[in-house]
């Protein structure tokens, strides 16, 4: 089954869901003076890691090939839908939490940053590999 190939991403998504639906009084309180908008950093990080995991696990399935635009598009769509779902859950079903557009933007920025880091990393590794072949 294809979903089993993505077990790391699925596990991370489940842990993220649990973190996002916990009542706010059950979460560690960060000093807002030290780290303003810390929750946005958390959202960014959750989706940065999720996207890197999806990219990695997709790449594992295509051993000697890069990722297609279609695969990358699906990863963006899936993470956007998932992020929207989380914000909707927080807004409509979790009394002590609220869904915010700023959180959704932080999610998407995490996805975009992961795509950039992944793309840069692949190019860097290819460059290193080419240099080793020349030597």
LINMOHU-V302835 format. One record per run of one state. SS is the DSSP state (2 for helix, 1 for strand, 0 for the rest). FROM is the first residue (numbers start at 0). LEN is the number of residues. Records with the same first field share a line. If there is no record, write none. Layout:
# LINMOHU-V302835
SS=FROM-LEN  FROM-LEN
This chain:
# LINMOHU-V302835
0=0-1  21-2  26-11  61-7  93-7  134-1
2=1-20  23-3  37-24  68-25  100-34
